[in-house]
Amino acid sequence: MSDHYELVFSTFLHDDTPASVLAALRWHMGIDDNVKNPEGLDPDDHPYPLLLPGQSRLPGGDIASLHRSVLEFTSSGTRYEWELFARIYWVDDLTLHLDALLELIAPHVAERGYGGYIRDVHDTEVKPFKFHDGTYDPVEI
């Protein structure tokens, strides 16, 4: 019997996040149908789209969003960042690839601290993703 999880990413990425990383995230989310095998991704760590909304058993369903937005207006101009939000229903087999997703995202996170969580759907305890200095704290599942 499989365990099931709610996986959430909720963070801002730097505006200068490389195009290859953005393409990989779009592929994982099913946003860009033209990308089949994103450049630079190890197929062992990223075997298929891992943030693809589907037939969720979560109230409200799955969602995946990545878009550039204005974060603030400053005296030197407008500051942009990429908004990354995904809420996906995962089976336990997918947790083997969680570190690969965190490693893809971590170097580009704009603000240190909270960036999402993973939670067993039958539990109330969330295991947060904490980003800092281009990396993340290990997550015990």
Number of C-alpha atoms within 10 A of each C-alpha: 4 8 11 18 23 20 24 23 23 16 22 24 23 17 18 10 16 10 9 13 17 19 17 23 24 22 22 22 21 18 17 13 9 9 14 11 16 19 11 9 15 11 10 9 13 17 12 13 16 19 26 20 19 12 10 15 15 14 6 8 13 20 17 20 18 17 13 14 13 12 14 10 10 8 5 6 8 10 13 17 20 23 21 21 18 20 24 26 26 24 14 13 10 12 16 9 14 17 14 15 16 20 13 17 24 21 17 22 26 20 15 16 16 15 22 19 19 24 19 19 17 10 8 8 11 15 16 20 20 18 24 15 13 14 17 21 13 13 14 7 12
